[in-house]
Amino acid sequence: RNITTRAGTQRKVYPTTGPPEQLLLFNKGTGTLRGLTISDNIILSQDGPTTGFPHDNQGIGCFDGPLIGFTVTGNVVRSATWHGVALYDAQDCTVDGNTCWAEGSNGPRPWVMFGTKQHLVGHNTATGNQACAFQFKDAPGAILTDNTIASADTFAARLNALSQVISLQFGAVHQASGRPRPPADQR
């Protein structure tokens, strides 16, 4: 069965113990996971550079492959850790148009990556992503085009654009939580 998570906002999760948490995490244990789409989500480990400490929440992490036919597109991630978008043992997957950023220059910086645990990576595409780094050494033969280093300005522009789209489509306040969506001018 195909699964889609789209146009969501995840922010300010502060676990107190243990390893970093992924804000969109898919660990399935054993077996194969197919057909997951993660698109147009805003994932913020803090609301802005002056609103409290950034916690080490990671962005999108899919670690137990093989992962077949995943599509991860148009997401905006601010995370003070490495995994902005990470797919392990990905096959026939597309990672396109994501933006991953961290405030400041010290510590981990979020990347877009194809990783491996079982050496089952193949036939993937990563295009048009902006991130602090890229890790594709485990993905020989992947199609990699127009992936560029992000900046505060490119992050802010992408966050503003996606915030406006989500607010126009779903309203400025989240219907269930009653919380305002991220402001469009937020860095």
Biotite code that builds the C-alpha atoms (Angstrom):
import biotite.structure as struc

atoms = struc.array([
    struc.Atom([0.000, 0.000, 0.000], chain_id="A", res_id=1, res_name="ARG", atom_name="CA", element="C"),
    struc.Atom([1.295, 3.485, -0.807], chain_id="A", res_id=2, res_name="ASN", atom_name="CA", element="C"),
    struc.Atom([1.669, 6.043, 1.988], chain_id="A", res_id=3, res_name="ILE", atom_name="CA", element="C"),
    struc.Atom([1.778, 9.828, 1.572], chain_id="A", res_id=4, res_name="THR", atom_name="CA", element="C"),
    struc.Atom([2.627, 12.553, 4.081], chain_id="A", res_id=5, res_name="THR", atom_name="CA", element="C"),
    struc.Atom([2.124, 15.994, 2.566], chain_id="A", res_id=6, res_name="ARG", atom_name="CA", element="C"),
    struc.Atom([1.915, 19.668, 3.559], chain_id="A", res_id=7, res_name="ALA", atom_name="CA", element="C"),
    struc.Atom([2.556, 19.085, 7.245], chain_id="A", res_id=8, res_name="GLY", atom_name="CA", element="C"),
    struc.Atom([4.430, 21.139, 9.805], chain_id="A", res_id=9, res_name="THR", atom_name="CA", element="C"),
    struc.Atom([6.623, 19.539, 12.480], chain_id="A", res_id=10, res_name="GLN", atom_name="CA", element="C"),
    struc.Atom([8.386, 21.811, 14.935], chain_id="A", res_id=11, res_name="ARG", atom_name="CA", element="C"),
    struc.Atom([9.937, 22.323, 18.354], chain_id="A", res_id=12, res_name="LYS", atom_name="CA", element="C"),
    struc.Atom([10.224, 18.780, 19.598], chain_id="A", res_id=13, res_name="VAL", atom_name="CA", element="C"),
    struc.Atom([12.501, 18.655, 22.639], chain_id="A", res_id=14, res_name="TYR", atom_name="CA", element="C"),
    struc.Atom([13.223, 15.110, 23.793], chain_id="A", res_id=15, res_name="PRO", atom_name="CA", element="C"),
    struc.Atom([15.159, 15.036, 27.036], chain_id="A", res_id=16, res_name="THR", atom_name="CA", element="C"),
    struc.Atom([17.176, 11.826, 26.755], chain_id="A", res_id=17, res_name="THR", atom_name="CA", element="C"),
    struc.Atom([18.453, 9.384, 24.196], chain_id="A", res_id=18, res_name="GLY", atom_name="CA", element="C"),
    struc.Atom([19.649, 9.760, 20.624], chain_id="A", res_id=19, res_name="PRO", atom_name="CA", element="C"),
    struc.Atom([18.435, 12.485, 18.246], chain_id="A", res_id=20, res_name="PRO", atom_name="CA", element="C"),
    struc.Atom([14.825, 12.099, 17.148], chain_id="A", res_id=21, res_name="GLU", atom_name="CA", element="C"),
    struc.Atom([13.762, 12.175, 13.510], chain_id="A", res_id=22, res_name="GLN", atom_name="CA", element="C"),
    struc.Atom([10.741, 14.372, 12.944], chain_id="A", res_id=23, res_name="LEU", atom_name="CA", element="C"),
    struc.Atom([9.617, 12.138, 10.066], chain_id="A", res_id=24, res_name="LEU", atom_name="CA", element="C"),
    struc.Atom([11.055, 8.693, 10.766], chain_id="A", res_id=25, res_name="LEU", atom_name="CA", element="C"),
    struc.Atom([10.360, 5.390, 9.072], chain_id="A", res_id=26, res_name="PHE", atom_name="CA", element="C"),
    struc.Atom([12.051, 2.354, 10.597], chain_id="A", res_id=27, res_name="ASN", atom_name="CA", element="C"),
    struc.Atom([10.298, -0.828, 9.643], chain_id="A", res_id=28, res_name="LYS", atom_name="CA", element="C"),
    struc.Atom([12.690, -3.407, 11.062], chain_id="A", res_id=29, res_name="GLY", atom_name="CA", element="C"),
    struc.Atom([12.914, -6.094, 8.370], chain_id="A", res_id=30, res_name="THR", atom_name="CA", element="C"),
    struc.Atom([11.369, -6.538, 4.966], chain_id="A", res_id=31, res_name="GLY", atom_name="CA", element="C"),
    struc.Atom([10.784, -4.109, 2.140], chain_id="A", res_id=32, res_name="THR", atom_name="CA", element="C"),
    struc.Atom([8.946, -0.792, 2.245], chain_id="A", res_id=33, res_name="LEU", atom_name="CA", element="C"),
    struc.Atom([7.508, 0.524, -1.038], chain_id="A", res_id=34, res_name="ARG", atom_name="CA", element="C"),
    struc.Atom([5.824, 3.594, -2.435], chain_id="A", res_id=35, res_name="GLY", atom_name="CA", element="C"),
    struc.Atom([6.241, 6.208, 0.322], chain_id="A", res_id=36, res_name="LEU", atom_name="CA", element="C"),
    struc.Atom([5.790, 9.851, -0.693], chain_id="A", res_id=37, res_name="THR", atom_name="CA", element="C"),
    struc.Atom([6.946, 12.667, 1.592], chain_id="A", res_id=38, res_name="ILE", atom_name="CA", element="C"),
    struc.Atom([6.274, 16.028, -0.010], chain_id="A", res_id=39, res_name="SER", atom_name="CA", element="C"),
    struc.Atom([5.968, 19.719, 0.817], chain_id="A", res_id=40, res_name="ASP", atom_name="CA", element="C"),
    struc.Atom([6.415, 19.429, 4.597], chain_id="A", res_id=41, res_name="ASN", atom_name="CA", element="C"),
    struc.Atom([7.995, 22.032, 6.871], chain_id="A", res_id=42, res_name="ILE", atom_name="CA", element="C"),
    struc.Atom([10.201, 20.431, 9.547], chain_id="A", res_id=43, res_name="ILE", atom_name="CA", element="C"),
    struc.Atom([11.760, 22.812, 12.081], chain_id="A", res_id=44, res_name="LEU", atom_name="CA", element="C"),
    struc.Atom([13.842, 21.783, 15.077], chain_id="A", res_id=45, res_name="SER", atom_name="CA", element="C"),
    struc.Atom([13.320, 25.314, 16.403], chain_id="A", res_id=46, res_name="GLN", atom_name="CA", element="C"),
    struc.Atom([11.029, 28.155, 15.324], chain_id="A", res_id=47, res_name="ASP", atom_name="CA", element="C"),
    struc.Atom([13.821, 30.607, 14.586], chain_id="A", res_id=48, res_name="GLY", atom_name="CA", element="C"),
    struc.Atom([17.385, 31.566, 15.476], chain_id="A", res_id=49, res_name="PRO", atom_name="CA", element="C"),
    struc.Atom([16.293, 33.463, 18.599], chain_id="A", res_id=50, res_name="THR", atom_name="CA", element="C"),
    struc.Atom([13.453, 31.288, 19.940], chain_id="A", res_id=51, res_name="THR", atom_name="CA", element="C"),
    struc.Atom([15.190, 28.967, 22.347], chain_id="A", res_id=52, res_name="GLY", atom_name="CA", element="C"),
    struc.Atom([17.808, 26.344, 21.860], chain_id="A", res_id=53, res_name="PHE", atom_name="CA", element="C"),
    struc.Atom([17.825, 24.216, 18.739], chain_id="A", res_id=54, res_name="PRO", atom_name="CA", element="C"),
    struc.Atom([17.451, 20.594, 19.761], chain_id="A", res_id=55, res_name="HIS", atom_name="CA", element="C"),
    struc.Atom([19.079, 17.796, 17.844], chain_id="A", res_id=56, res_name="ASP", atom_name="CA", element="C"),
    struc.Atom([15.914, 16.648, 16.093], chain_id="A", res_id=57, res_name="ASN", atom_name="CA", element="C"),
    struc.Atom([16.743, 15.216, 12.714], chain_id="A", res_id=58, res_name="GLN", atom_name="CA", element="C"),
    struc.Atom([14.611, 15.796, 9.641], chain_id="A", res_id=59, res_name="GLY", atom_name="CA", element="C"),
    struc.Atom([13.480, 12.938, 7.376], chain_id="A", res_id=60, res_name="ILE", atom_name="CA", element="C"),
    struc.Atom([15.090, 9.586, 8.146], chain_id="A", res_id=61, res_name="GLY", atom_name="CA", element="C"),
    struc.Atom([14.209, 6.313, 6.467], chain_id="A", res_id=62, res_name="CYS", atom_name="CA", element="C"),
    struc.Atom([16.863, 3.926, 7.718], chain_id="A", res_id=63, res_name="PHE", atom_name="CA", element="C"),
    struc.Atom([15.730, 0.315, 7.303], chain_id="A", res_id=64, res_name="ASP", atom_name="CA", element="C"),
    struc.Atom([15.678, -0.669, 3.653], chain_id="A", res_id=65, res_name="GLY", atom_name="CA", element="C"),
    struc.Atom([15.313, -1.788, 1.113], chain_id="A", res_id=66, res_name="PRO", atom_name="CA", element="C"),
    struc.Atom([13.186, 1.248, 0.341], chain_id="A", res_id=67, res_name="LEU", atom_name="CA", element="C"),
    struc.Atom([11.676, 0.968, -3.122], chain_id="A", res_id=68, res_name="ILE", atom_name="CA", element="C"),
    struc.Atom([9.995, 3.708, -5.132], chain_id="A", res_id=69, res_name="GLY", atom_name="CA", element="C"),
    struc.Atom([10.118, 6.440, -2.468], chain_id="A", res_id=70, res_name="PHE", atom_name="CA", element="C"),
    struc.Atom([9.557, 10.055, -3.494], chain_id="A", res_id=71, res_name="THR", atom_name="CA", element="C"),
    struc.Atom([10.808, 12.819, -1.187], chain_id="A", res_id=72, res_name="VAL", atom_name="CA", element="C"),
    struc.Atom([10.147, 16.228, -2.738], chain_id="A", res_id=73, res_name="THR", atom_name="CA", element="C"),
    struc.Atom([9.775, 19.878, -1.830], chain_id="A", res_id=74, res_name="GLY", atom_name="CA", element="C"),
    struc.Atom([10.386, 19.561, 1.915], chain_id="A", res_id=75, res_name="ASN", atom_name="CA", element="C"),
    struc.Atom([11.961, 22.335, 4.005], chain_id="A", res_id=76, res_name="VAL", atom_name="CA", element="C"),
    struc.Atom([14.043, 21.127, 6.964], chain_id="A", res_id=77, res_name="VAL", atom_name="CA", element="C"),
    struc.Atom([15.867, 23.150, 9.622], chain_id="A", res_id=78, res_name="ARG", atom_name="CA", element="C"),
    struc.Atom([17.883, 20.797, 11.795], chain_id="A", res_id=79, res_name="SER", atom_name="CA", element="C"),
    struc.Atom([21.053, 21.078, 13.877], chain_id="A", res_id=80, res_name="ALA", atom_name="CA", element="C"),
    struc.Atom([21.967, 17.474, 12.966], chain_id="A", res_id=81, res_name="THR", atom_name="CA", element="C"),
    struc.Atom([23.122, 15.541, 9.909], chain_id="A", res_id=82, res_name="TRP", atom_name="CA", element="C"),
    struc.Atom([19.973, 13.914, 8.572], chain_id="A", res_id=83, res_name="HIS", atom_name="CA", element="C"),
    struc.Atom([18.005, 16.527, 6.650], chain_id="A", res_id=84, res_name="GLY", atom_name="CA", element="C"),
    struc.Atom([16.830, 13.855, 4.193], chain_id="A", res_id=85, res_name="VAL", atom_name="CA", element="C"),
    struc.Atom([18.334, 10.370, 4.500], chain_id="A", res_id=86, res_name="ALA", atom_name="CA", element="C"),
    struc.Atom([17.249, 7.230, 2.637], chain_id="A", res_id=87, res_name="LEU", atom_name="CA", element="C"),
    struc.Atom([19.100, 3.985, 3.366], chain_id="A", res_id=88, res_name="TYR", atom_name="CA", element="C"),
    struc.Atom([19.257, 1.123, 0.862], chain_id="A", res_id=89, res_name="ASP", atom_name="CA", element="C"),
    struc.Atom([17.062, 3.132, -1.505], chain_id="A", res_id=90, res_name="ALA", atom_name="CA", element="C"),
    struc.Atom([16.143, 1.673, -4.884], chain_id="A", res_id=91, res_name="GLN", atom_name="CA", element="C"),
    struc.Atom([14.387, 3.583, -7.670], chain_id="A", res_id=92, res_name="ASP", atom_name="CA", element="C"),
    struc.Atom([13.855, 6.548, -5.327], chain_id="A", res_id=93, res_name="CYS", atom_name="CA", element="C"),
    struc.Atom([13.609, 10.262, -6.119], chain_id="A", res_id=94, res_name="THR", atom_name="CA", element="C"),
    struc.Atom([14.802, 13.039, -3.818], chain_id="A", res_id=95, res_name="VAL", atom_name="CA", element="C"),
    struc.Atom([14.002, 16.359, -5.484], chain_id="A", res_id=96, res_name="ASP", atom_name="CA", element="C"),
    struc.Atom([13.720, 20.029, -4.536], chain_id="A", res_id=97, res_name="GLY", atom_name="CA", element="C"),
    struc.Atom([14.294, 19.678, -0.780], chain_id="A", res_id=98, res_name="ASN", atom_name="CA", element="C"),
    struc.Atom([15.959, 22.401, 1.295], chain_id="A", res_id=99, res_name="THR", atom_name="CA", element="C"),
    struc.Atom([17.936, 21.532, 4.450], chain_id="A", res_id=100, res_name="CYS", atom_name="CA", element="C"),
    struc.Atom([19.525, 24.204, 6.643], chain_id="A", res_id=101, res_name="TRP", atom_name="CA", element="C"),
    struc.Atom([20.987, 24.788, 10.105], chain_id="A", res_id=102, res_name="ALA", atom_name="CA", element="C"),
    struc.Atom([21.468, 28.105, 11.876], chain_id="A", res_id=103, res_name="GLU", atom_name="CA", element="C"),
    struc.Atom([25.053, 28.950, 12.815], chain_id="A", res_id=104, res_name="GLY", atom_name="CA", element="C"),
    struc.Atom([28.237, 27.317, 11.622], chain_id="A", res_id=105, res_name="SER", atom_name="CA", element="C"),
    struc.Atom([29.202, 25.082, 14.538], chain_id="A", res_id=106, res_name="ASN", atom_name="CA", element="C"),
    struc.Atom([28.251, 21.454, 14.902], chain_id="A", res_id=107, res_name="GLY", atom_name="CA", element="C"),
    struc.Atom([26.453, 19.094, 12.534], chain_id="A", res_id=108, res_name="PRO", atom_name="CA", element="C"),
    struc.Atom([24.922, 20.440, 9.336], chain_id="A", res_id=109, res_name="ARG", atom_name="CA", element="C"),
    struc.Atom([22.000, 18.680, 7.605], chain_id="A", res_id=110, res_name="PRO", atom_name="CA", element="C"),
    struc.Atom([22.646, 16.778, 4.420], chain_id="A", res_id=111, res_name="TRP", atom_name="CA", element="C"),
    struc.Atom([20.744, 14.974, 1.720], chain_id="A", res_id=112, res_name="VAL", atom_name="CA", element="C"),
    struc.Atom([22.005, 11.406, 1.441], chain_id="A", res_id=113, res_name="MET", atom_name="CA", element="C"),
    struc.Atom([21.583, 7.934, 0.080], chain_id="A", res_id=114, res_name="PHE", atom_name="CA", element="C"),
    struc.Atom([23.100, 5.654, 2.731], chain_id="A", res_id=115, res_name="GLY", atom_name="CA", element="C"),
    struc.Atom([23.347, 1.916, 3.138], chain_id="A", res_id=116, res_name="THR", atom_name="CA", element="C"),
    struc.Atom([23.259, -0.801, 5.771], chain_id="A", res_id=117, res_name="LYS", atom_name="CA", element="C"),
    struc.Atom([22.756, -3.775, 3.427], chain_id="A", res_id=118, res_name="GLN", atom_name="CA", element="C"),
    struc.Atom([24.551, -2.546, 0.266], chain_id="A", res_id=119, res_name="HIS", atom_name="CA", element="C"),
    struc.Atom([21.259, -2.537, -1.675], chain_id="A", res_id=120, res_name="LEU", atom_name="CA", element="C"),
    struc.Atom([21.350, 1.031, -3.049], chain_id="A", res_id=121, res_name="VAL", atom_name="CA", element="C"),
    struc.Atom([20.548, 1.505, -6.732], chain_id="A", res_id=122, res_name="GLY", atom_name="CA", element="C"),
    struc.Atom([18.866, 3.483, -9.509], chain_id="A", res_id=123, res_name="HIS", atom_name="CA", element="C"),
    struc.Atom([18.174, 6.660, -7.518], chain_id="A", res_id=124, res_name="ASN", atom_name="CA", element="C"),
    struc.Atom([17.827, 10.300, -8.486], chain_id="A", res_id=125, res_name="THR", atom_name="CA", element="C"),
    struc.Atom([18.627, 13.440, -6.495], chain_id="A", res_id=126, res_name="ALA", atom_name="CA", element="C"),
    struc.Atom([17.989, 16.719, -8.296], chain_id="A", res_id=127, res_name="THR", atom_name="CA", element="C"),
    struc.Atom([17.511, 20.357, -7.358], chain_id="A", res_id=128, res_name="GLY", atom_name="CA", element="C"),
    struc.Atom([18.150, 19.938, -3.640], chain_id="A", res_id=129, res_name="ASN", atom_name="CA", element="C"),
    struc.Atom([19.699, 22.606, -1.416], chain_id="A", res_id=130, res_name="GLN", atom_name="CA", element="C"),
    struc.Atom([21.495, 21.424, 1.718], chain_id="A", res_id=131, res_name="ALA", atom_name="CA", element="C"),
    struc.Atom([24.539, 22.089, 3.856], chain_id="A", res_id=132, res_name="CYS", atom_name="CA", element="C"),
    struc.Atom([26.141, 18.897, 2.483], chain_id="A", res_id=133, res_name="ALA", atom_name="CA", element="C"),
    struc.Atom([25.465, 15.890, 0.275], chain_id="A", res_id=134, res_name="PHE", atom_name="CA", element="C"),
    struc.Atom([26.387, 12.250, 0.962], chain_id="A", res_id=135, res_name="GLN", atom_name="CA", element="C"),
    struc.Atom([26.094, 10.109, -2.140], chain_id="A", res_id=136, res_name="PHE", atom_name="CA", element="C"),
    struc.Atom([29.215, 7.925, -1.871], chain_id="A", res_id=137, res_name="LYS", atom_name="CA", element="C"),
    struc.Atom([27.029, 4.854, -1.187], chain_id="A", res_id=138, res_name="ASP", atom_name="CA", element="C"),
    struc.Atom([24.947, 5.469, -4.316], chain_id="A", res_id=139, res_name="ALA", atom_name="CA", element="C"),
    struc.Atom([27.126, 4.753, -7.352], chain_id="A", res_id=140, res_name="PRO", atom_name="CA", element="C"),
    struc.Atom([25.301, 5.373, -10.592], chain_id="A", res_id=141, res_name="GLY", atom_name="CA", element="C"),
    struc.Atom([22.715, 7.699, -9.060], chain_id="A", res_id=142, res_name="ALA", atom_name="CA", element="C"),
    struc.Atom([21.529, 10.583, -11.219], chain_id="A", res_id=143, res_name="ILE", atom_name="CA", element="C"),
    struc.Atom([22.714, 13.685, -9.340], chain_id="A", res_id=144, res_name="LEU", atom_name="CA", element="C"),
    struc.Atom([21.986, 17.085, -10.872], chain_id="A", res_id=145, res_name="THR", atom_name="CA", element="C"),
    struc.Atom([21.591, 20.685, -9.695], chain_id="A", res_id=146, res_name="ASP", atom_name="CA", element="C"),
    struc.Atom([22.172, 19.911, -6.008], chain_id="A", res_id=147, res_name="ASN", atom_name="CA", element="C"),
    struc.Atom([23.613, 23.056, -4.402], chain_id="A", res_id=148, res_name="THR", atom_name="CA", element="C"),
    struc.Atom([24.827, 24.273, -1.028], chain_id="A", res_id=149, res_name="ILE", atom_name="CA", element="C"),
    struc.Atom([22.048, 26.075, 0.866], chain_id="A", res_id=150, res_name="ALA", atom_name="CA", element="C"),
    struc.Atom([22.346, 29.487, 2.498], chain_id="A", res_id=151, res_name="SER", atom_name="CA", element="C"),
    struc.Atom([20.254, 31.407, 5.012], chain_id="A", res_id=152, res_name="ALA", atom_name="CA", element="C"),
    struc.Atom([18.710, 33.330, 2.115], chain_id="A", res_id=153, res_name="ASP", atom_name="CA", element="C"),
    struc.Atom([17.818, 30.276, 0.016], chain_id="A", res_id=154, res_name="THR", atom_name="CA", element="C"),
    struc.Atom([16.376, 28.573, 3.112], chain_id="A", res_id=155, res_name="PHE", atom_name="CA", element="C"),
    struc.Atom([14.294, 31.647, 4.019], chain_id="A", res_id=156, res_name="ALA", atom_name="CA", element="C"),
    struc.Atom([12.985, 31.976, 0.458], chain_id="A", res_id=157, res_name="ALA", atom_name="CA", element="C"),
    struc.Atom([11.932, 28.321, 0.276], chain_id="A", res_id=158, res_name="ARG", atom_name="CA", element="C"),
    struc.Atom([10.402, 28.396, 3.792], chain_id="A", res_id=159, res_name="LEU", atom_name="CA", element="C"),
    struc.Atom([8.457, 31.559, 2.929], chain_id="A", res_id=160, res_name="ASN", atom_name="CA", element="C"),
    struc.Atom([7.150, 30.109, -0.335], chain_id="A", res_id=161, res_name="ALA", atom_name="CA", element="C"),
    struc.Atom([6.069, 26.787, 1.189], chain_id="A", res_id=162, res_name="LEU", atom_name="CA", element="C"),
    struc.Atom([4.546, 28.494, 4.280], chain_id="A", res_id=163, res_name="SER", atom_name="CA", element="C"),
    struc.Atom([2.398, 30.646, 2.004], chain_id="A", res_id=164, res_name="GLN", atom_name="CA", element="C"),
    struc.Atom([1.236, 27.666, -0.057], chain_id="A", res_id=165, res_name="VAL", atom_name="CA", element="C"),
    struc.Atom([0.300, 25.642, 3.032], chain_id="A", res_id=166, res_name="ILE", atom_name="CA", element="C"),
    struc.Atom([-1.446, 28.609, 4.684], chain_id="A", res_id=167, res_name="SER", atom_name="CA", element="C"),
    struc.Atom([-3.441, 29.385, 1.548], chain_id="A", res_id=168, res_name="LEU", atom_name="CA", element="C"),
    struc.Atom([-4.497, 25.775, 1.151], chain_id="A", res_id=169, res_name="GLN", atom_name="CA", element="C"),
    struc.Atom([-5.181, 24.899, 4.807], chain_id="A", res_id=170, res_name="PHE", atom_name="CA", element="C"),
    struc.Atom([-5.448, 28.219, 6.687], chain_id="A", res_id=171, res_name="GLY", atom_name="CA", element="C"),
    struc.Atom([-3.039, 30.236, 8.827], chain_id="A", res_id=172, res_name="ALA", atom_name="CA", element="C"),
    struc.Atom([-3.978, 28.238, 11.950], chain_id="A", res_id=173, res_name="VAL", atom_name="CA", element="C"),
    struc.Atom([-3.808, 24.451, 12.135], chain_id="A", res_id=174, res_name="HIS", atom_name="CA", element="C"),
    struc.Atom([-7.356, 23.137, 12.366], chain_id="A", res_id=175, res_name="GLN", atom_name="CA", element="C"),
    struc.Atom([-6.744, 20.426, 14.983], chain_id="A", res_id=176, res_name="ALA", atom_name="CA", element="C"),
    struc.Atom([-4.008, 21.919, 17.184], chain_id="A", res_id=177, res_name="SER", atom_name="CA", element="C"),
    struc.Atom([-5.119, 25.546, 17.007], chain_id="A", res_id=178, res_name="GLY", atom_name="CA", element="C"),
    struc.Atom([-1.460, 26.556, 16.583], chain_id="A", res_id=179, res_name="ARG", atom_name="CA", element="C"),
    struc.Atom([-0.414, 29.123, 13.998], chain_id="A", res_id=180, res_name="PRO", atom_name="CA", element="C"),
    struc.Atom([1.549, 27.830, 11.050], chain_id="A", res_id=181, res_name="ARG", atom_name="CA", element="C"),
    struc.Atom([5.143, 29.096, 10.743], chain_id="A", res_id=182, res_name="PRO", atom_name="CA", element="C"),
    struc.Atom([5.207, 32.770, 9.773], chain_id="A", res_id=183, res_name="PRO", atom_name="CA", element="C"),
    struc.Atom([6.277, 33.404, 6.211], chain_id="A", res_id=184, res_name="ALA", atom_name="CA", element="C"),
    struc.Atom([9.137, 35.716, 7.227], chain_id="A", res_id=185, res_name="ASP", atom_name="CA", element="C"),
    struc.Atom([10.738, 33.272, 9.669], chain_id="A", res_id=186, res_name="GLN", atom_name="CA", element="C"),
    struc.Atom([14.382, 32.268, 9.242], chain_id="A", res_id=187, res_name="ARG", atom_name="CA", element="C"),
])
